[in-house]
Amino acid sequence: MKNESVTSRRRFLKQSTVIVSAAVSLPNLLLAKKADSQLVIGEGEHRYEVQHNWPKLPDKFSWQTTHNVAIDRDGFLYVIHEGRKELSDHPAIFVFDPNGKYVRSFGQQFQGGGHGLEVRQEGKDQFLYVTGYLHLKQFSKLTLTGELVWEKRAPMESGLYPKGEDKIQERRWARDAFLPTNFAFHKDGGFYLVDGYGTYRIHRYDKNANWKSMFGAVGKGDGQFNLSHGIWVDERPGRKPSVVVADRANKRLQWFTLEGKHLKTMDGFILPANIDTRGDVMLVPDLSARITLLDKNDKVIAQLGEDPEWRKQVLKDKLKLRREPEQKGWVSGKFLHPHDACFDADGNIHVAEWVHTGRVTRLRKLS
């Protein structure tokens, strides 16, 4: 699992849609309904009860496009919405207790661009790290109750961005725009920040949130990215710590040294959006309708919520389905667009989907 310091993670870029029809020949999974109506997916040691819409919002709030999820050390679940810019008084971040009961909400400043979300332990305290893309173009550190510690914008010292990119808040899609997506945390107290919808670079910051360096480039070769959406520090037992990046539109994961030197590329995904780990297992939410689990050797051991025929339907009707409430076309036990997922301390998996009405599912571990 993420070291106690972190428990996690992620919007579907328009140009990504031209490649999502690629099929991937990975193992299918069991989808079954038990006699007691418990919906179960997975096989062997990786069987889960599906609990769609597990956390409940008070009536005064509405689910909006859900992006990322994270778990704190006490088992509380944090969910960030992209939100709607015109609903400026509506919170973008919601907190639920270990039973899925609403606790508090905050983060109105992220409405219309909320994206990445991580919890990090620093000494005795925990903090939220949040990214805002689209018109927001910033990243922030908050307390768990939403108080702002600091806010940062484009690292102009990197030389990547045009004049004013750290000051002008406007929606602009470009390879020289600053549109951050997600964080990963270095053991020295610093962190990595992915400019996933902008330059595709990985920025490294020190423990005081000062920019240090960057790595990566735009492209399809090793060490290059086509929408570097998610990131994680892979510290699974028996492995030398490394940085793993969900290179989404290239349909792969890439591993790097902590200094940014390319180590390994793993193909065979559809649109990998983010990463989490627990013990020997790596969790990869795939925006095109599944969750993949990898073992300590990065072999596929389970794929959850996938069905090739369902995926065809999702691709065919993606905008229609994405904007419909569940009862009008969604299928229980199957995902539409997993944007982020994270483990909790008990091995349950929490999944946030990129759908207009929002959906957060808990996969309760059975085996």
DATAWO-V32243 format. One record per backbone hydrogen bond with DSSP energy under -0.5 kcal/mol. NH is the residue of the N-H (numbers start at 1). CO is the residue of the C=O. E is the energy in kcal/mol with one decimal. If there is no record, write none. Layout:
NH:CO:E ; NH:CO:E
This chain:
2:277:-0.9 ; 6:3:-3.3 ; 7:119:-0.9 ; 13:11:-0.8 ; 16:13:-1.5 ; 17:13:-0.6 ; 17:14:-1.4 ; 18:15:-1.0 ; 19:16:-1.9 ; 20:16:-0.5 ; 22:19:-1.4 ; 26:24:-1.7 ; 32:40:-2.6 ; 34:32:-0.5 ; 34:38:-2.5 ; 37:34:-2.1 ; 39:37:-0.6 ; 40:32:-2.7 ; 40:38:-0.6 ; 41:48:-2.5 ; 42:30:-1.8 ; 43:46:-0.8 ; 46:43:-2.5 ; 48:41:-2.9 ; 49:364:-2.8 ; 50:39:-2.8 ; 51:49:-0.5 ; 51:362:-2.1 ; 54:51:-0.8 ; 54:360:-1.4 ; 56:100:-2.0 ; 61:58:-2.0 ; 66:353:-0.7 ; 66:355:-0.7 ; 67:80:-2.7 ; 68:80:-1.1 ; 69:8:-0.6 ; 70:78:-1.8 ; 71:7:-1.6 ; 72:76:-2.1 ; 75:72:-1.9 ; 77:96:-2.5 ; 78:70:-3.1 ; 79:94:-2.5 ; 80:68:-2.3 ; 81:92:-3.0 ; 82:65:-3.0 ; 83:65:-0.6 ; 87:84:-1.9 ; 88:86:-1.0 ; 90:87:-1.7 ; 92:106:-1.1 ; 93:106:-2.7 ; 94:79:-2.5 ; 95:104:-2.7 ; 96:77:-2.5 ; 97:101:-2.7 ; 100:97:-2.6 ; 103:95:-3.0 ; 104:95:-1.0 ; 106:93:-2.1 ; 110:107:-2.1 ; 111:108:-1.7 ; 112:82:-1.4 ; 113:82:-1.0 ; 113:110:-2.1 ; 114:82:-1.5 ; 114:110:-1.4 ; 115:131:-2.1 ; 118:129:-2.0 ; 120:127:-2.7 ; 121:5:-0.8 ; 122:125:-3.5 ; 125:122:-1.8 ; 127:120:-2.5 ; 128:142:-2.9 ; 129:118:-2.7 ; 130:140:-2.5 ; 131:116:-1.7 ; 132:138:-3.0 ; 133:113:-2.7 ; 136:133:-2.3 ; 138:132:-2.1 ; 139:152:-2.2 ; 140:130:-3.0 ; 141:150:-2.4 ; 142:128:-3.0 ; 143:147:-2.4 ; 144:126:-0.6 ; 146:143:-1.7 ; 149:141:-3.1 ; 150:141:-1.4 ; 152:139:-3.2 ; 156:154:-1.5 ; 158:155:-1.9 ; 159:156:-1.7 ; 162:176:-0.6 ; 165:162:-2.0 ; 167:164:-2.0 ; 168:164:-3.2 ; 169:167:-0.6 ; 170:168:-1.0 ; 172:170:-0.5 ; 174:172:-0.7 ; 177:174:-1.5 ; 179:177:-0.7 ; 181:194:-2.7 ; 182:194:-0.5 ; 184:192:-1.7 ; 186:190:-1.6 ; 189:186:-1.7 ; 191:205:-1.7 ; 192:184:-3.2 ; 193:203:-2.9 ; 194:182:-2.6 ; 195:193:-0.6 ; 195:201:-2.5 ; 196:194:-1.4 ; 197:179:-2.0 ; 198:195:-0.5 ; 199:177:-0.6 ; 200:195:-2.3 ; 202:215:-2.6 ; 203:193:-3.1 ; 203:201:-0.6 ; 204:213:-2.9 ; 205:191:-3.1 ; 206:210:-2.4 ; 209:206:-2.1 ; 212:204:-3.2 ; 213:204:-1.3 ; 215:202:-1.9 ; 217:223:-0.5 ; 219:225:-2.1 ; 224:221:-2.1 ; 225:217:-3.2 ; 229:227:-1.6 ; 229:246:-1.6 ; 230:246:-1.0 ; 232:244:-1.9 ; 234:232:-0.7 ; 234:242:-2.8 ; 235:233:-0.9 ; 239:236:-1.7 ; 242:234:-1.4 ; 243:256:-2.7 ; 244:232:-3.1 ; 244:242:-0.5 ; 245:254:-2.9 ; 246:230:-2.4 ; 247:245:-1.1 ; 247:252:-1.8 ; 248:227:-1.7 ; 248:246:-1.6 ; 249:226:-1.6 ; 250:247:-0.6 ; 251:248:-1.9 ; 252:247:-1.5 ; 253:266:-2.4 ; 254:245:-1.9 ; 255:264:-3.0 ; 256:243:-2.6 ; 257:261:-2.5 ; 260:257:-1.7 ; 263:255:-3.0 ; 264:255:-1.4 ; 266:253:-2.9 ; 269:251:-1.6 ; 273:285:-2.9 ; 274:285:-0.9 ; 276:283:-1.6 ; 278:281:-2.4 ; 281:278:-2.2 ; 282:294:-2.2 ; 283:276:-3.4 ; 284:292:-2.8 ; 286:290:-2.9 ; 287:271:-2.7 ; 287:285:-0.6 ; 289:287:-0.6 ; 290:286:-1.6 ; 291:304:-1.9 ; 292:284:-2.5 ; 293:302:-2.8 ; 294:282:-2.6 ; 295:299:-2.5 ; 298:295:-2.3 ; 301:293:-2.8 ; 302:293:-1.2 ; 304:291:-3.1 ; 311:307:-2.9 ; 312:308:-1.7 ; 313:309:-1.7 ; 314:310:-2.7 ; 315:311:-2.6 ; 316:312:-2.5 ; 317:313:-2.6 ; 318:315:-0.7 ; 321:317:-3.4 ; 322:318:-2.1 ; 323:319:-1.1 ; 323:320:-0.5 ; 324:321:-1.4 ; 328:325:-2.1 ; 329:326:-1.4 ; 330:326:-1.6 ; 334:331:-1.8 ; 335:305:-1.1 ; 338:286:-0.7 ; 339:352:-2.7 ; 340:352:-1.6 ; 342:350:-1.9 ; 344:348:-1.8 ; 347:344:-1.8 ; 349:363:-2.2 ; 350:342:-2.9 ; 351:361:-3.0 ; 352:340:-2.5 ; 353:359:-2.3 ; 354:337:-2.9 ; 355:353:-1.8 ; 356:322:-2.2 ; 357:322:-0.6 ; 358:355:-1.7 ; 359:353:-0.6 ; 361:351:-2.4 ; 362:51:-2.3 ; 363:349:-3.5 ; 363:361:-0.5 ; 364:49:-2.5 ; 364:362:-0.8 ; 365:363:-0.6 ; 366:47:-3.0 ; 367:47:-0.9
